[in-house]
Amino acid sequence: MSGPLIDVRDAWKSYHVGSVEVQAVRGVSLRLEHGDFVAVTGASGSGKSTFLNLIGCLDQIDRGSYAFEGRPTERLSRRDLATLRNRRIGFVFQTFNLLPRSTIVYNVALPLAYQGVTRRERNRRAAEMLERVGLADRLKHHPNQLSGGQQQRVAIARALVTQPVVVLADEPTGNLDSKTGKEIMAFLRQLNCDEGMTILLVTHEADVAGYAHREIVFRDGQIVHDGLPAAKREMSEVS
């Protein structure tokens, strides 16, 4: 594929807290290629979550440019942005964001409803995706009948069911114990290695960032490191 998947140039984003303007992202430039696995880290308030929202087209930059698959997002209408999010981007959240009163097959199928896919077809595709994440025997279960790790697998299945080109994961292991977190990260790494899925995740955990090929560190709204994750840098220095 020609050209980067994501191309951000000199992006700025500010918010107002009362009468105070907060510069959350300050002059950030970044390129992501198809098949990248990138971790975004930094202290609380460093700008990493704001940056992920901009990449996911949940918010728009104030100035600068952001092209997704060569399309300048600042020129897209709200409807076009919603279509891009639904068809090209998969989201995985720390809190799972599942509908508690609906079955997990319904939860996974829901994004396909917004694409106009028939109920029979979206249920079929949702069931296939749940089988892929190891939950084929839980289709009629509700989220509260599953463990935290199983709920996160449902969330991943929902992110993948639309066949996106990139998965954006915001603290995907934040609500999980260490063992379950490792299982989720191993699955994401498998997606990247075996299927070439592009993954961009936000985390504050160094061991989670270590699963990525590249780490971007934010501080005060700016990128202060873009290269090997800290864990891999330490390993290369030792060897």
KOLZAVEX-276658 format. One line per 5 residues: number of its first residue (from 1); their letters; for each residue x, y, z of C-alpha. Coordinates in Angstrom, 3 decimals. Last residue first. Layout:
REM KOLZAVEX-276658
NUM = a = X,Y,Z | ... .
END
This chain:
REM KOLZAVEX-276658
239 = svesm = 22.970,-7.601,24.860 | 22.257,-5.476,27.943 | 21.690,-2.329,25.871 | 19.371,-4.176,23.523 | 17.313,-5.497,26.453 .
234 = erkaa = 17.058,-2.021,28.023 | 15.883,-0.539,24.731 | 13.311,-3.322,24.448 | 11.812,-2.509,27.839 | 11.851,1.238,27.089 .
229 = plgdh = 9.887,0.790,23.858 | 11.963,1.436,20.713 | 11.467,4.777,19.004 | 9.636,8.072,19.326 | 10.510,10.039,22.452 .
224 = viqgd = 9.602,13.531,23.683 | 6.320,13.895,21.800 | 4.511,17.021,22.973 | 1.374,17.756,24.989 | 3.178,18.347,28.266 .
219 = rfvie = 5.061,15.037,27.969 | 4.140,12.282,25.531 | 6.196,9.155,24.866 | 5.775,7.283,21.578 | 6.837,3.650,21.750 .
214 = rhayg = 7.523,1.383,18.780 | 7.425,-2.347,18.140 | 4.717,-2.871,20.741 | 4.583,-5.627,23.360 | 6.898,-3.570,25.582 .
209 = avdae = 4.215,-0.913,25.981 | 2.319,-3.417,28.147 | 5.406,-3.987,30.312 | 5.928,-0.227,30.670 | 2.400,0.373,31.943 .
204 = htvll = 0.860,3.820,31.389 | -0.955,2.683,28.269 | -2.412,4.047,25.048 | -2.611,1.665,22.113 | -2.152,1.983,18.370 .
199 = itmge = -2.541,-1.254,16.425 | -2.244,-1.903,12.688 | -3.413,-5.423,11.875 | -0.798,-7.361,9.896 | -2.677,-10.632,10.202 .
194 = dcnlq = -0.201,-12.928,11.929 | 2.050,-10.402,13.681 | -0.472,-7.675,14.478 | -3.368,-9.907,15.437 | -0.952,-12.111,17.395 .
189 = rlfam = 0.306,-9.055,19.290 | -3.277,-8.150,20.160 | -3.884,-11.690,21.440 | -0.701,-11.640,23.512 | -1.799,-8.289,24.946 .
184 = iekgt = -5.138,-9.764,26.032 | -3.452,-12.800,27.614 | -0.930,-10.579,29.394 | -3.748,-8.493,30.840 | -5.456,-11.649,32.091 .
179 = ksdln = -2.339,-12.583,34.048 | -1.763,-9.032,35.334 | -5.310,-8.499,36.582 | -7.603,-6.491,34.319 | -9.157,-3.026,34.508 .
174 = gtped = -6.264,-1.165,32.850 | -5.480,-3.899,30.304 | -6.952,-2.153,27.239 | -5.671,1.288,28.362 | -7.186,2.978,25.287 .
169 = alvvv = -6.927,0.650,22.289 | -7.140,2.001,18.744 | -7.388,-0.779,16.147 | -6.480,0.070,12.554 | -7.598,-1.070,9.083 .
164 = pqtvl = -11.054,-2.041,10.299 | -12.815,-5.324,9.438 | -16.230,-4.278,10.816 | -16.165,-7.191,13.275 | -12.744,-6.237,14.641 .
159 = araia = -13.702,-3.671,17.287 | -16.668,-5.780,18.425 | -14.398,-8.808,18.763 | -11.988,-6.693,20.814 | -14.817,-5.600,23.115 .
154 = vrqqq = -15.928,-9.213,23.501 | -12.339,-10.132,24.375 | -12.404,-7.341,26.962 | -15.542,-8.861,28.461 | -13.812,-12.244,28.643 .
149 = ggslq = -10.882,-10.703,30.497 | -13.184,-8.999,32.961 | -15.043,-12.240,33.634 | -18.394,-12.911,32.006 | -21.967,-13.201,33.288 .
144 = nphhk = -22.196,-9.428,33.773 | -21.588,-8.999,30.020 | -24.696,-11.010,29.056 | -24.468,-14.574,27.775 | -26.234,-15.690,24.613 .
139 = lrdal = -23.054,-16.064,22.548 | -20.984,-17.642,25.333 | -19.939,-20.973,23.785 | -18.155,-19.338,20.846 | -16.118,-17.195,23.236 .
134 = gvrel = -12.548,-17.984,22.180 | -11.624,-14.736,20.444 | -12.167,-16.257,16.984 | -15.427,-17.820,18.072 | -16.615,-14.353,19.035 .
129 = meaar = -15.709,-13.120,15.559 | -17.645,-15.914,13.880 | -20.678,-15.222,16.072 | -20.528,-11.515,15.185 | -20.330,-12.337,11.474 .
124 = rnrer = -23.385,-14.572,11.660 | -25.290,-12.086,13.797 | -24.437,-9.333,11.287 | -25.634,-11.485,8.404 | -28.955,-12.429,9.979 .
119 = rtvgq = -29.651,-8.877,11.126 | -28.982,-7.419,7.682 | -26.013,-5.082,7.295 | -26.997,-1.406,7.077 | -23.588,-0.117,8.125 .
114 = yalpl = -24.923,1.160,11.449 | -26.221,-2.355,12.112 | -22.673,-3.635,11.602 | -21.484,-1.708,14.661 | -24.095,-3.593,16.769 .
109 = avnyv = -23.012,-7.143,15.937 | -20.491,-7.396,18.778 | -22.943,-6.179,21.403 | -25.727,-8.379,20.016 | -23.449,-11.445,20.204 .
104 = itsrp = -22.580,-10.400,23.754 | -26.197,-10.468,24.783 | -27.807,-7.174,25.708 | -28.736,-5.753,29.114 | -25.200,-4.632,30.004 .
99 = llnft = -24.419,-2.829,26.718 | -20.622,-3.071,26.531 | -18.306,-0.086,27.001 | -15.238,-2.299,27.793 | -14.088,0.057,30.604 .
94 = qfvfg = -10.514,0.242,29.294 | -11.728,0.827,25.752 | -11.159,-0.943,22.434 | -12.008,0.967,19.245 | -11.877,-0.292,15.658 .
89 = irrnr = -11.294,2.213,12.850 | -12.038,1.943,9.106 | -15.786,1.363,8.725 | -17.416,2.953,11.755 | -14.875,5.688,12.375 .
84 = ltald = -14.729,6.638,8.691 | -18.528,6.719,8.479 | -18.721,8.972,11.537 | -16.114,11.289,10.010 | -18.084,11.419,6.760 .
79 = rrslr = -21.254,12.308,8.661 | -19.462,15.012,10.646 | -18.149,16.479,7.390 | -14.576,15.843,6.267 | -12.090,18.608,5.449 .
74 = etprg = -10.196,18.368,8.730 | -9.790,14.646,8.080 | -7.431,15.180,5.135 | -7.748,11.880,3.211 | -4.459,10.099,2.410 .
69 = efays = -5.343,6.936,4.279 | -6.134,9.155,7.267 | -4.646,12.649,6.900 | -4.242,14.940,9.889 | -3.191,18.560,9.449 .
64 = grdiq = -2.179,21.525,11.588 | -4.674,23.585,13.510 | -7.504,23.044,15.980 | -7.409,19.265,15.612 | -10.626,17.286,15.515 .
59 = dlcgi = -12.326,15.030,18.059 | -13.641,11.476,17.985 | -11.689,11.158,14.737 | -9.854,8.121,16.171 | -6.479,9.839,15.702 .
54 = lnlft = -7.812,12.918,17.502 | -9.179,10.815,20.354 | -5.817,9.050,20.627 | -4.052,12.432,20.878 | -6.384,13.535,23.652 .
49 = skgsg = -5.558,10.290,25.459 | -1.807,10.906,25.122 | -1.845,14.571,26.113 | 0.478,14.522,29.134 | -2.381,14.854,31.608 .
44 = sagtv = -1.582,11.583,33.354 | 2.031,10.682,32.649 | 3.162,9.372,29.287 | 2.762,6.435,26.943 | 1.605,5.760,23.390 .
39 = avfdg = 2.308,2.224,22.198 | 2.675,1.464,18.487 | 2.196,-1.727,16.488 | 2.639,-0.824,12.814 | 1.109,-3.010,10.080 .
34 = helrl = 0.155,-0.161,7.733 | 2.392,2.811,8.467 | 1.951,5.405,11.174 | 3.342,8.917,10.760 | 3.618,11.541,13.490 .
29 = svgrv = 3.834,15.301,14.022 | 2.712,17.000,17.241 | 2.706,20.796,17.531 | 1.194,21.034,20.979 | -1.522,18.643,22.143 .
24 = aqvev = -3.434,19.371,25.378 | -2.952,23.160,25.360 | -5.218,24.142,28.252 | -7.078,27.445,28.021 | -8.283,28.757,31.380 .
19 = sgvhy = -11.612,30.588,31.687 | -13.455,27.511,32.906 | -11.394,24.604,31.650 | -11.025,25.471,27.974 | -9.513,22.916,25.672 .
14 = skwad = -6.627,23.004,23.215 | -5.497,20.897,20.264 | -2.501,21.423,17.983 | -1.214,19.203,15.182 | 2.082,20.001,13.438 .
9 = rvdil = 1.647,17.184,10.912 | -0.232,13.946,11.448 | -0.062,11.221,8.789 | -1.914,7.975,9.438 | -2.002,5.022,7.045 .
4 = pgsm = 1.206,6.161,5.379 | 1.593,6.234,1.602 | 1.341,3.415,-0.924 | 0.000,0.000,0.000 .
END
